[in-house]
Amino acid sequence: MDLKRRTVGLTLPFIFGDAAAIFCGTEFYHSSDWPVFAGSALLVILTFLCLIIIRHTEKGYLYGSCTTLLSAACLFLCGFFCALTASCPVTVHGTSTSGGFLTIAREALTRAVSETGFSDLRCEALVRALLTGDRSLLDPDTKAAFRNSGASHILALSGFHLGIIYLILSKALGFIGRSPIAVTAKSAAICLATGFYTILTGGSPSIVRAFLFILLNETARLCRRKPSGPGILAAALMVQLTINPSAIKTTSFQLSYLAMTGIIFIFPAMKEWWPGRKGILKRIWESCALAISCQIFTAPAVWVCFGTFPAWFLITNLIATPLVTLIMFLSLAATILSAAGVCPEILVSADEKLIGILLFCLETISSL
């Protein structure tokens, strides 16, 4: 509990500083004096490190609330100057990387989906959106069905998609065993694969958040520590804003962290409200509790940003979540086997059937 509180205590002032710079300090972004800000940020970081050293020495005299306030102030300034320096114009000399390995890999993945052999263009477009994040082939009716039914988050690559890939990798690598070396190798492989996929698909704020959760969770397991939801949330938030401070302005970032806040702080209590033993009704209630816990935090933000509220989100999530999970399993298997030249037609056909059911359900819900 003490470690959890320390992690959150370190994170909040930094986040407030980052937000203050991003939302209020835009007049400094294009200043020609940006080296001054870089030097100031370094000075603040060194000051904070000195405070830590003083705090943990026997001859230190800064204790209690005084140390807490000074530490919070330094972390606030760290976040503030981190955001400012990240937004300064920097000229990088060198060749363009637009035709590099990642671009080639992304094009190869898109081409593999297209060559899988889907007979329906809507199915191919949806699989392409779910696996690569490319929604350019989706027709207006499909987009409207997802948006009006409250399932638009499924089309945007997010933690949901990376979570499915994480589950697939965990199951696929289960044959390695449970020895310490095997567990380490499995965690390393999962982190490398999900990290590569995150970069490959463009690294949107929501999928970066999901990758950081996976990375921190696997690191905690390897260090033989029980992963703490609030601690991982706070640490991921701080790391992501350090790497990309301006991400805090994006709707994807805000909704992703708001949803995880609901899942971490509300869902554990809500899922225990069902009194019976584990069974189909218990699982249905847990799915409802998960959707409600997310909506409690994200619905106000969605209303402010888009002026809408998905009235049928419970029905949508109960139907769409298991269907999309199966679709992604089948789509990945079909794409990989097709690229290897051994994909059975029944696999593609089953995938198309499930996609057809999903689209029919969403279109029906959106018409209510």
Secondary structure as UniProt FT lines:
FT   HELIX           2..24
FT   HELIX           26..28
FT   TURN            29..30
FT   TURN            32..33
FT   HELIX           34..55
FT   TURN            58..59
FT   HELIX           64..86
FT   TURN            98..99
FT   HELIX           101..114
FT   TURN            115..116
FT   HELIX           121..132
FT   TURN            136..137
FT   HELIX           140..149
FT   HELIX           152..155
FT   HELIX           159..172
FT   HELIX           173..176
FT   HELIX           180..200
FT   TURN            201..202
FT   HELIX           205..222
FT   TURN            223..224
FT   HELIX           229..243
FT   HELIX           245..249
FT   HELIX           251..265
FT   HELIX           267..270
FT   HELIX           271..273
FT   HELIX           280..306
FT   TURN            311..312
FT   HELIX           313..340
FT   HELIX           345..366
//
